[in-house]
């Protein structure tokens, strides 16, 4: 009887601890969701590189992040995007061109933030659904198969390297330190604009996110989505007085190695961005 009593006591203690843990997690998720906009504004002044657990946008399901305990990864909280620009959509469309000659001039963190938000940023936060919420780019079934990287060579106050864009928290996560623009230019069939531009945006895709719902037709939907996003980048660059050029000619395996892409991501698109002449 004493043994049974002890087991029951331990069971009740275990249930209490589990209940407390679940309540704490739910409460934290609710607070994160309601404070999304406030947190983006509050973190805007925090442009220094901080550290977080190793994570990626591809690991995000709502607010849940898969973390590798003990591995610290530097990240940058981006300034909040501006939704009231100085150029109209019509003017941006009229001025849009593919720019291939870039000046040796740094971009600001605000410009980088704006471009990334235009590419795939959250516009309607949904912490528990749709991989973080609706975005600037339409997506079949709101499955959001794209992954976006920033190849940074010359941005004020930001260390050169390869970063992954986390749309849900509007931040950059460092993948590889160092300026890889020259290597990436070689992999892109020696297109010099990749080396000369202060940054490049790179797109990869996890096709399975879409094909598991739509089957083979989902492949087409992914290609459509990357076109939507890239046009956003074109127009946003024009509105900021910058230029870009979409590039599809590169050696997939070499680019995968330079950027450290996971096996489930397919390299698709490269867009150097900067001041042009």
C-alpha positions in Angstrom: 0.0 0.0 0.0 2.9 2.4 0.8 4.4 1.8 -2.7 1.0 2.5 -4.4 0.6 5.6 -2.3 4.1 6.9 -3.3 3.4 6.1 -7.0 0.2 8.1 -6.8 1.9 11.0 -5.1 4.6 11.1 -7.8 2.0 10.8 -10.6 0.1 13.8 -9.2 3.3 15.8 -8.9 4.2 14.9 -12.5 0.7 16.0 -13.8 1.0 19.3 -11.9 4.4 20.0 -13.5 3.1 19.1 -17.0 0.1 21.4 -16.5 2.2 24.3 -15.3 4.5 23.9 -18.3 1.7 23.8 -20.8 0.1 26.9 -19.2 3.4 28.8 -19.3 3.9 27.9 -23.0 0.4 29.0 -24.0 0.7 32.2 -22.1 4.0 33.0 -23.7 2.6 32.3 -27.2 -0.3 34.6 -26.6 1.8 37.4 -25.5 4.2 37.0 -28.4 1.3 37.2 -30.9 -0.3 40.3 -29.4 3.0 42.2 -29.1 4.3 41.5 -32.6 4.2 45.1 -33.9 5.4 46.6 -30.6 8.3 44.2 -30.5 9.4 45.1 -34.1 9.3 48.8 -33.2 11.1 48.3 -29.9 13.9 46.2 -31.5 14.4 48.7 -34.3 17.2 50.5 -32.5 18.9 47.2 -31.7 21.1 46.9 -34.8 24.0 45.1 -33.2 24.4 41.4 -33.8 23.0 39.4 -31.0 22.8 35.6 -30.4 20.0 33.1 -30.4 19.6 29.4 -30.6 20.3 27.9 -34.0 17.1 28.3 -36.0 15.8 29.0 -39.5 12.6 30.1 -41.2 12.2 26.6 -42.6 12.0 25.3 -39.1 9.1 27.6 -38.1 5.6 26.4 -37.7 3.7 29.3 -36.3 5.7 30.4 -33.2 7.3 27.0 -32.7 11.1 27.0 -33.4 13.2 23.9 -33.5 16.3 24.7 -31.5 19.7 23.1 -31.0 20.4 23.6 -27.4 23.9 24.9 -26.7 24.6 26.2 -30.2 24.5 30.0 -30.3 24.0 31.7 -33.6 24.4 35.5 -34.2 21.4 37.3 -35.5 20.4 40.8 -36.4 17.0 42.3 -35.5 16.0 44.4 -38.5 14.3 47.8 -38.3 10.6 47.7 -38.9 9.5 48.3 -42.6 8.1 51.5 -43.9 4.7 51.2 -45.4 4.5 54.8 -46.7 7.1 55.4 -49.4 7.9 58.4 -51.5 7.3 56.7 -54.9 4.0 55.5 -56.2 3.5 52.0 -57.5 2.9 53.4 -61.0 6.2 55.3 -60.9 8.1 52.2 -59.7 6.5 50.2 -62.6 7.4 52.8 -65.1 11.0 53.1 -63.9 11.7 49.4 -63.4 14.7 48.1 -65.3 17.3 45.4 -64.8 20.4 47.2 -63.5 23.8 45.5 -64.0 26.4 48.2 -63.1 26.7 49.0 -59.4 28.6 51.7 -57.5 30.9 50.9 -54.6 28.6 52.4 -52.1 27.2 50.8 -48.9 23.5 50.2 -48.2 22.0 51.1 -44.8 20.4 48.5 -42.5 17.0 50.2 -43.1 17.3 49.7 -46.9 18.2 46.0 -46.4 15.3 45.6 -44.0 12.9 47.2 -46.5 14.0 45.0 -49.4 13.7 41.8 -47.4 10.3 42.7 -46.1 9.1 43.5 -49.7 10.4 40.1 -50.8 8.7 37.9 -48.1 7.8 40.0 -45.1 4.9 39.4 -42.8 1.9 41.7 -43.3 -0.7 39.9 -41.2 0.8 38.1 -38.2 -0.7 34.7 -37.3 1.6 33.3 -34.6 -0.1 29.9 -34.6 -0.9 29.4 -38.3 0.4 29.8 -41.8 4.1 29.7 -40.8 3.9 33.0 -39.1 1.2 34.8 -41.1 0.3 36.3 -44.5 3.1 37.9 -46.4 3.8 40.5 -49.1 3.9 37.7 -51.6 0.9 35.5 -52.5 1.4 31.8 -52.0 -0.6 28.8 -53.1 -2.4 27.5 -50.0 -0.4 30.0 -47.9 2.3 27.3 -47.7 5.3 29.7 -48.3 7.9 27.3 -49.7 10.6 30.0 -50.4 13.7 30.6 -48.3 15.5 33.9 -48.7 19.2 34.6 -48.0 21.0 37.9 -47.8 24.6 37.9 -49.1 26.0 40.9 -47.4 29.3 42.6 -48.6 28.8 46.2 -47.8 26.1 47.3 -45.4 26.7 49.9 -42.8 27.2 48.4 -39.4 26.7 44.8 -40.5 29.4 42.1 -40.8 29.9 40.6 -44.2 28.5 37.1 -44.6 25.6 34.9 -45.6 22.4 35.4 -43.6 19.0 33.7 -43.7 16.0 35.9 -43.5 13.5 34.9 -40.8 10.2 36.5 -41.9 8.3 35.7 -38.7 10.6 37.7 -36.5 11.9 40.0 -39.2 15.6 39.2 -38.5 18.7 37.9 -40.1 20.4 34.8 -38.9 24.1 34.4 -39.7 24.9 31.3 -41.7 28.5 31.9 -42.9 30.9 34.7 -41.9 33.0 36.5 -44.5 32.5 38.2 -47.9 31.6 35.5 -50.4 30.6 37.8 -53.3 33.6 36.9 -55.4 33.0 33.2 -55.0 29.3 33.6 -55.8 30.2 35.7 -58.8 32.4 32.9 -60.1 29.6 30.4 -59.5 27.2 32.7 -61.4 29.3 32.3 -64.6 31.6 35.2 -63.7 28.9 37.8 -63.8 30.7 40.8 -62.2 27.6 42.5 -60.9 27.3 39.8 -58.2 30.7 40.8 -56.9 30.2 44.5 -57.3 26.8 44.9 -55.7 26.8 45.5 -51.9 24.2 42.8 -51.3 22.5 40.0 -53.2 19.2 38.4 -52.3 19.2 34.6 -53.0 16.1 32.4 -53.2 15.8 28.7 -52.6 12.7 26.6 -52.2 11.5 23.6 -50.2 9.2 22.2 -52.9 7.8 19.6 -50.6 5.9 22.2 -48.6 3.7 22.8 -51.7 3.8 19.4 -53.5 2.6 17.5 -50.5 -0.7 19.3 -50.9 -0.9 20.0 -54.6 1.2 17.1 -56.0 3.2 17.7 -59.2 1.2 20.9 -59.9 2.8 22.4 -56.8 6.1 22.7 -58.7 4.5 25.3 -61.0 3.0 27.1 -58.0 6.5 27.5 -56.4 7.9 29.0 -59.6 4.9 31.4 -59.8 5.6 32.4 -56.2 9.2 33.3 -56.7 8.2 35.5 -59.6 5.8 37.4 -57.4 8.5 37.9 -54.8 11.2 38.9 -57.2 8.9 41.6 -58.8 8.3 43.0 -55.3 12.1 43.3 -55.0 12.4 45.0 -58.3 9.8 47.6 -57.4 11.0 48.2 -53.9 14.6 48.7 -55.2 13.3 51.3 -57.6 11.4 53.1 -54.9 14.6 53.2 -52.8 16.7 54.6 -55.7 18.4 51.3 -56.1 18.7 48.7 -58.9 18.7 45.0 -59.3 18.8 42.2 -61.9 17.4 38.7 -61.6 19.9 36.0 -62.4 19.1 32.3 -63.0 22.5 31.3 -64.6 24.7 29.7 -61.9 26.1 26.4 -61.0 23.6 24.9 -58.5 26.0 22.7 -56.7 28.6 25.4 -56.3 26.1 27.9 -55.0 24.7 25.3 -52.6 28.2 24.8 -51.2 29.0 28.5 -50.9 25.7 29.4 -49.1 25.5 26.2 -47.1 22.0 25.3 -48.3 20.2 22.4 -46.5 19.6 19.3 -48.6 15.8 19.9 -48.9 16.3 23.4 -50.4 16.7 23.9 -54.2 18.6 27.0 -55.4 16.6 29.1 -57.8 17.2 32.8 -58.1 19.9 35.4 -57.4 19.3 39.2 -57.3 22.3 41.6 -56.7 21.1 45.0 -55.4 22.7 48.4 -55.0 23.2 51.9 -56.2 23.8 51.9 -59.9 25.2 54.0 -62.7 
